[in-house]
Amino acid sequence: MIPNKNVLIELSHAKMPFGKYKDRYLIDLPEYYVVWYHNKGFPKGKLGDMLKQIYEIKLNGLEELIRTVKKQYPR
């Protein structure tokens, strides 16, 4: 399955909207924090979906993919 380019671009520029890591890019959240959400339960809605994707990306060591997309498609 080929990821949708627009989804990757949006994910690369998404920021945490609240809490200790407010305004930090989701890809830059500490791994333990994303794992904590995985164990606790992700928020409902789009943020939760994006955090699930970030969890899978970090789990598989693909953070550099998202950082590369962010550089190639700046906002």
Backbone as a chain_set.jsonl record, in Angstrom:
{"seq": "MIPNKNVLIELSHAKMPFGKYKDRYLIDLPEYYVVWYHNKGFPKGKLGDMLKQIYEIKLNGLEELIRTVKKQYPR", "coords": {"N": [[0.846, -1.19, 0.0], [0.626, 2.161, -0.9], [1.375, 5.111, 0.759], [-0.776, 7.955, 1.05], [0.228, 10.944, -0.344], [-0.643, 13.509, 0.501], [-1.619, 12.965, 3.039], [0.721, 12.289, 4.388], [2.087, 14.723, 4.196], [0.394, 16.423, 5.675], [0.538, 15.128, 8.165], [3.234, 15.49, 8.73], [3.358, 18.169, 9.396], [1.72, 18.491, 11.542], [0.831, 19.544, 14.804], [1.001, 19.193, 18.374], [-1.869, 19.994, 20.144], [-2.292, 20.669, 22.83], [-1.412, 20.467, 26.363], [1.649, 19.297, 27.978], [3.421, 19.159, 25.833], [2.527, 21.024, 24.024], [2.191, 22.612, 20.876], [4.389, 21.351, 19.806], [5.762, 19.526, 17.092], [4.09, 16.578, 16.066], [5.675, 14.423, 15.234], [7.969, 14.94, 16.609], [7.425, 14.421, 19.225], [8.294, 12.91, 22.344], [9.182, 9.463, 22.383], [8.317, 7.875, 24.559], [6.065, 9.256, 25.383], [4.246, 9.01, 23.289], [3.952, 6.25, 23.348], [2.798, 6.042, 25.858], [0.276, 7.203, 25.335], [-0.624, 5.254, 23.56], [-0.93, 3.078, 25.288], [-2.749, 4.119, 27.155], [-4.853, 4.976, 25.625], [-5.742, 6.527, 22.684], [-6.705, 9.93, 21.919], [-10.015, 10.782, 20.793], [-11.085, 11.203, 17.379], [-9.5, 13.221, 14.799], [-6.931, 13.984, 15.813], [-6.318, 11.806, 17.453], [-6.204, 9.782, 15.512], [-4.004, 10.668, 14.055], [-1.995, 10.536, 16.013], [-1.945, 7.778, 16.395], [-0.89, 7.012, 13.941], [1.623, 8.232, 14.125], [2.641, 6.759, 16.244], [2.907, 4.209, 15.019], [4.759, 4.867, 13.051], [6.991, 5.637, 14.588], [7.395, 3.241, 15.955], [8.266, 1.616, 13.908], [10.577, 2.838, 13.144], [10.578, 4.997, 11.31], [10.762, 7.751, 11.407], [12.418, 9.566, 10.078], [11.423, 9.615, 7.501], [9.069, 11.167, 7.718], [10.181, 13.576, 8.57], [11.685, 14.222, 6.327], [9.652, 14.592, 4.423], [8.47, 16.841, 5.566], [10.48, 18.749, 5.15], [10.591, 18.806, 2.348], [8.097, 19.756, 1.656], [7.443, 22.482, 2.724], [5.561, 24.716, 4.848]], "CA": [[0.0, 0.0, 0.0], [1.377, 3.405, -1.005], [0.728, 6.142, 1.561], [-1.247, 9.15, 0.363], [1.183, 12.042, -0.16], [-1.253, 14.593, 1.273], [-1.697, 12.527, 4.437], [2.073, 12.409, 4.936], [2.388, 16.156, 4.328], [-0.381, 16.922, 6.819], [1.102, 14.525, 9.368], [4.551, 16.071, 8.987], [3.204, 19.536, 9.913], [0.763, 18.483, 12.655], [1.386, 19.876, 16.12], [0.212, 18.832, 19.55], [-2.653, 21.195, 20.454], [-2.477, 20.92, 24.259], [-0.591, 19.716, 27.302], [3.074, 19.543, 28.208], [4.118, 19.277, 24.551], [1.74, 21.904, 23.149], [2.868, 23.259, 19.75], [5.502, 20.544, 19.295], [5.35, 18.648, 16.0], [3.791, 15.232, 16.544], [6.807, 13.541, 14.968], [9.016, 15.264, 17.576], [7.034, 14.033, 20.58], [9.117, 11.816, 22.857], [8.612, 8.133, 22.141], [7.597, 7.395, 25.742], [4.782, 9.952, 25.443], [3.381, 8.375, 22.283], [3.664, 4.911, 23.882], [1.845, 6.253, 26.942], [-1.038, 7.349, 24.703], [-0.995, 3.941, 23.014], [-1.379, 2.25, 26.409], [-3.883, 4.787, 27.808], [-5.93, 5.171, 24.657], [-5.564, 7.773, 21.944], [-7.899, 10.782, 21.897], [-10.961, 10.554, 19.688], [-11.024, 12.127, 16.259], [-8.347, 13.354, 13.907], [-5.697, 13.969, 16.589], [-6.073, 10.419, 17.839], [-5.778, 9.05, 14.311], [-2.642, 11.093, 13.726], [-1.099, 9.987, 17.024], [-1.805, 6.352, 16.081], [0.042, 6.92, 12.814], [2.939, 8.57, 14.649], [3.068, 5.593, 17.017], [3.358, 3.183, 14.073], [5.972, 5.384, 12.397], [8.086, 5.527, 15.553], [7.583, 1.815, 16.219], [8.98, 1.032, 12.772], [11.793, 3.595, 12.886], [10.405, 5.746, 10.065], [10.65, 9.181, 11.692], [13.139, 10.344, 9.076], [10.501, 9.761, 6.365], [8.189, 12.31, 7.989], [11.022, 14.787, 8.593], [12.022, 14.5, 4.927], [8.435, 15.148, 3.812], [8.311, 18.204, 6.103], [11.468, 19.611, 4.47], [10.257, 18.908, 0.929], [6.818, 20.467, 1.5], [7.292, 23.439, 3.837], [4.33, 25.525, 4.893]], "C": [[0.885, 1.244, 0.0], [0.656, 4.474, -0.189], [0.326, 7.342, 0.7], [-0.307, 10.309, 0.706], [0.605, 13.144, 0.716], [-1.376, 14.242, 2.752], [-0.333, 12.674, 5.103], [2.462, 13.872, 5.139], [1.665, 16.732, 5.546], [0.197, 16.396, 8.139], [2.442, 15.161, 9.729], [4.473, 17.471, 9.596], [2.249, 19.619, 11.103], [1.472, 18.735, 13.974], [0.428, 19.441, 17.218], [-0.536, 20.076, 20.02], [-2.772, 21.537, 21.943], [-1.425, 20.171, 25.072], [0.868, 20.139, 27.357], [3.838, 19.812, 26.919], [3.344, 20.114, 23.538], [2.649, 22.589, 22.126], [4.121, 22.518, 19.265], [4.963, 19.674, 18.161], [5.133, 17.237, 16.544], [4.973, 14.288, 16.347], [7.934, 13.77, 15.977], [8.618, 14.968, 19.021], [7.948, 12.913, 21.062], [8.405, 10.466, 22.676], [7.807, 7.651, 23.342], [6.203, 8.013, 25.842], [3.781, 9.326, 24.468], [3.003, 6.965, 22.747], [2.656, 5.01, 25.029], [0.427, 6.407, 26.391], [-1.523, 6.018, 24.141], [-1.559, 3.053, 24.121], [-2.638, 2.801, 27.07], [-5.111, 4.826, 26.911], [-5.753, 6.526, 24.002], [-6.832, 8.609, 22.027], [-8.784, 10.424, 20.703], [-10.695, 11.554, 18.568], [-9.702, 12.136, 15.523], [-7.016, 13.308, 14.663], [-5.344, 12.541, 16.994], [-5.593, 9.582, 16.669], [-4.334, 9.395, 13.947], [-1.635, 10.542, 14.741], [-0.897, 8.478, 16.824], [-0.806, 6.156, 14.942], [1.469, 7.224, 13.272], [3.494, 7.4, 15.465], [3.63, 4.518, 16.091], [4.655, 3.601, 13.378], [7.172, 5.24, 13.332], [8.414, 4.064, 15.839], [8.44, 1.16, 15.132], [10.209, 1.834, 12.351], [11.748, 4.436, 11.622], [10.283, 7.263, 10.279], [11.304, 10.034, 10.607], [12.287, 10.557, 7.82], [9.641, 11.008, 6.545], [8.996, 13.605, 8.01], [11.431, 15.196, 7.179], [10.831, 15.125, 4.208], [8.248, 16.592, 4.276], [9.266, 19.186, 5.43], [11.09, 19.837, 3.007], [8.99, 19.714, 0.669], [6.616, 21.431, 2.667], [5.979, 24.214, 3.748], [4.668, 26.959, 5.166]], "O": [[1.796, 1.358, 0.82], [-0.53, 4.726, -0.405], [1.015, 7.691, -0.259], [-0.075, 10.617, 1.875], [1.3, 13.662, 1.591], [-1.252, 15.11, 3.615], [-0.238, 13.129, 6.244], [3.092, 14.217, 6.138], [2.265, 17.445, 6.351], [0.325, 17.144, 9.109], [2.745, 15.347, 10.907], [5.42, 17.914, 10.245], [1.998, 20.709, 11.617], [2.559, 18.216, 14.23], [-0.782, 19.337, 17.015], [0.086, 21.109, 20.27], [-3.302, 22.594, 22.284], [-0.66, 19.361, 24.547], [1.256, 21.192, 26.85], [4.787, 20.596, 26.905], [3.495, 19.929, 22.331], [3.727, 23.078, 22.462], [4.836, 23.021, 18.397], [3.853, 19.149, 18.246], [5.901, 16.762, 17.38], [5.242, 13.445, 17.203], [8.767, 12.887, 16.18], [9.39, 15.235, 19.942], [8.338, 12.054, 20.271], [7.185, 10.366, 22.805], [6.73, 7.079, 23.173], [5.269, 7.373, 26.327], [2.61, 9.143, 24.8], [1.865, 6.534, 22.56], [1.769, 4.166, 25.158], [-0.514, 5.812, 26.917], [-2.707, 5.696, 24.238], [-2.552, 2.355, 23.915], [-3.5, 2.033, 27.497], [-6.247, 4.724, 27.373], [-5.63, 7.546, 24.68], [-7.922, 8.061, 22.188], [-8.322, 9.83, 19.728], [-10.141, 12.628, 18.803], [-8.904, 11.203, 15.609], [-6.072, 12.664, 14.206], [-4.189, 12.128, 16.885], [-4.682, 8.766, 16.813], [-3.547, 8.522, 13.579], [-0.54, 10.126, 14.361], [0.197, 7.962, 17.057], [0.021, 5.245, 14.979], [2.413, 6.552, 12.857], [4.683, 7.091, 15.383], [4.706, 3.977, 16.346], [5.538, 2.775, 13.15], [8.236, 4.778, 12.921], [9.584, 3.697, 15.951], [9.237, 0.265, 15.411], [10.815, 1.546, 11.32], [12.758, 4.577, 10.932], [9.758, 7.971, 9.42], [10.797, 11.1, 10.26], [12.424, 11.581, 7.15], [9.506, 11.811, 5.623], [8.529, 14.629, 7.512], [11.511, 16.386, 6.875], [10.996, 16.089, 3.461], [7.907, 17.464, 3.478], [8.896, 20.331, 5.17], [11.253, 20.941, 2.487], [8.823, 20.288, -0.407], [5.732, 21.229, 3.5], [5.382, 24.334, 2.679], [3.773, 27.8, 5.242]]}, "num_chains": 1, "name": "protein.A"}
